[in-house]
């Protein structure tokens, strides 16, 4: 397949076979300038509004409007959204990174999932906050104290004791 591409280019007169831009020559689905201008006018009038609200406002006004994701791309392309607004929010908020190993472990069950035989799997994770090393990743049959204690004990024996453990399950499972 690649060989035929290069052969066609050579036969068409491109004897240097230099790399070509991958950017499309046209974008048939790109919003027309009038739609982009309406989106930008609403954003300029209401700088705090996001793509969904702008799309809703234009639709309510009876105008043809693209979906909110397209409105968002229009705002980004025309630099109406600051980089901080485009950045995805951190899923956990604040990260408690420690200076050395075994100062803080994070421990949690990552939900549960059905197995083929009808039982459920409850993945238990323990991570050292300094190195981000997965100390424990176990498929548990439940989220009960005996299982958690057994895995904690095994992990302590293998890696030593930690100064702190961060995790909701510790409070409820070890009572």
C-alpha positions in Angstrom: 0.0 0.0 0.0 2.7 2.5 0.9 4.8 1.5 -2.0 1.9 2.2 -4.4 1.5 5.7 -2.9 5.2 6.5 -3.5 5.0 5.0 -7.0 2.0 7.2 -7.9 3.7 10.3 -6.6 6.9 9.5 -8.6 4.8 8.9 -11.8 3.0 12.2 -11.2 6.3 14.0 -11.3 7.3 14.3 -7.6 10.8 13.0 -8.0 12.0 14.3 -4.6 9.3 12.3 -2.7 9.4 14.9 0.1 7.1 14.6 3.0 3.8 16.4 2.4 1.5 18.2 4.9 -1.2 16.0 6.3 -3.6 18.9 6.9 -6.7 18.6 4.7 -6.9 20.9 1.7 -10.5 21.7 2.5 -12.8 21.1 5.5 -16.3 20.6 4.1 -17.9 20.1 7.5 -16.4 23.3 9.0 -18.9 25.8 10.2 -19.7 28.6 7.8 -18.2 32.0 8.7 -21.7 33.5 9.5 -22.3 30.8 12.2 -18.8 31.4 13.6 -19.5 35.1 13.7 -22.8 34.6 15.6 -21.1 32.3 18.1 -18.2 34.8 18.6 -20.6 37.7 19.0 -22.5 36.0 21.8 -19.3 35.1 23.5 -18.0 38.6 23.2 -21.2 39.9 24.7 -21.2 37.3 27.5 -17.5 36.3 28.1 -18.4 34.0 31.0 -20.7 31.8 28.9 -19.5 28.4 27.8 -20.2 26.5 24.6 -23.4 24.8 25.9 -25.0 28.0 27.0 -24.1 29.8 23.8 -25.5 27.0 21.7 -28.7 27.0 23.7 -29.0 30.8 23.4 -28.6 30.7 19.6 -31.0 27.8 19.3 -33.6 29.5 21.4 -33.3 32.5 19.1 -34.4 30.3 16.2 -31.0 30.3 14.6 -29.2 27.3 13.1 -26.5 26.4 15.5 -23.9 23.7 15.7 -23.7 21.2 18.6 -21.9 22.5 21.8 -18.7 20.6 21.0 -18.4 22.5 17.7 -19.2 25.8 19.4 -16.3 25.0 21.8 -13.9 24.3 18.9 -15.0 27.7 17.4 -14.2 29.4 20.6 -10.8 27.7 21.0 -9.9 28.3 17.3 -10.7 32.0 17.8 -8.9 32.3 21.1 -12.0 33.1 23.1 -11.2 30.4 25.7 -8.1 30.7 27.8 -5.8 27.7 28.2 -6.8 27.3 31.8 -10.4 26.9 30.7 -9.5 24.2 28.1 -7.4 22.2 30.6 -9.2 19.1 31.9 -9.8 19.4 35.6 -7.8 17.1 37.9 -9.8 14.0 38.7 -8.7 13.9 42.3 -8.2 17.6 43.0 -5.2 18.0 45.3 -2.5 15.4 45.1 -0.7 14.4 48.3 2.8 13.7 47.0 5.2 12.8 49.7 9.0 13.2 49.9 9.9 9.6 50.5 8.5 6.1 50.2 6.2 4.7 52.9 5.2 8.1 54.2 1.7 7.8 52.7 -0.1 5.0 51.0 -3.4 5.5 49.1 -5.8 2.6 49.3 -9.2 2.1 47.8 -11.6 -0.3 46.1 -12.1 0.7 42.4 -15.7 -0.2 42.2 -16.8 -3.7 41.3 -17.5 -5.6 38.1 -19.5 -8.6 37.2 -17.7 -11.9 36.4 -18.9 -14.4 33.8 -20.2 -16.8 36.6 -22.4 -14.1 38.1 -20.1 -13.2 41.1 -18.6 -9.8 41.5 -15.0 -8.7 41.5 -13.9 -5.9 43.9 -10.4 -4.6 42.9 -8.4 -3.4 45.9 -5.5 -1.0 45.2 -2.7 0.3 47.4 -0.3 2.9 46.0 2.8 4.5 47.5 2.3 8.2 47.1 5.9 9.0 46.6 6.8 6.6 43.9 3.2 5.9 42.6 4.2 2.2 42.8 1.3 -0.2 43.0 1.9 -2.0 46.3 -1.2 -4.1 46.0 -3.7 -4.9 43.3 -6.0 -7.7 44.4 -9.3 -9.0 43.0 -11.5 -9.5 46.1 -14.8 -11.3 46.4 -16.1 -8.6 48.7 -15.1 -5.4 50.5 -15.2 -6.8 54.0 -12.7 -6.4 56.9 -11.2 -9.9 56.8 -10.2 -9.6 53.2 -8.8 -6.1 53.6 -6.9 -7.1 56.8 -5.3 -10.1 55.0 -4.2 -8.0 52.1 -2.9 -5.2 54.3 -1.0 -7.6 56.4 0.6 -9.2 53.3 1.5 -5.8 52.0 3.0 -4.7 55.3 5.1 -7.8 55.5 6.4 -7.3 51.9 7.0 -3.5 52.0 7.2 -2.5 55.6 4.8 -0.2 57.5 3.6 3.1 56.2 3.3 6.3 58.3 -0.2 7.1 57.0 -2.9 5.4 54.9 -5.3 7.6 52.9 -8.5 5.8 52.0 -12.1 5.7 52.9 -12.2 1.9 53.2 -9.7 1.9 56.0 -12.1 3.7 58.4 -15.0 1.5 57.7 -13.4 -1.9 56.9 -11.1 -2.2 59.9 -13.7 -1.5 62.6 
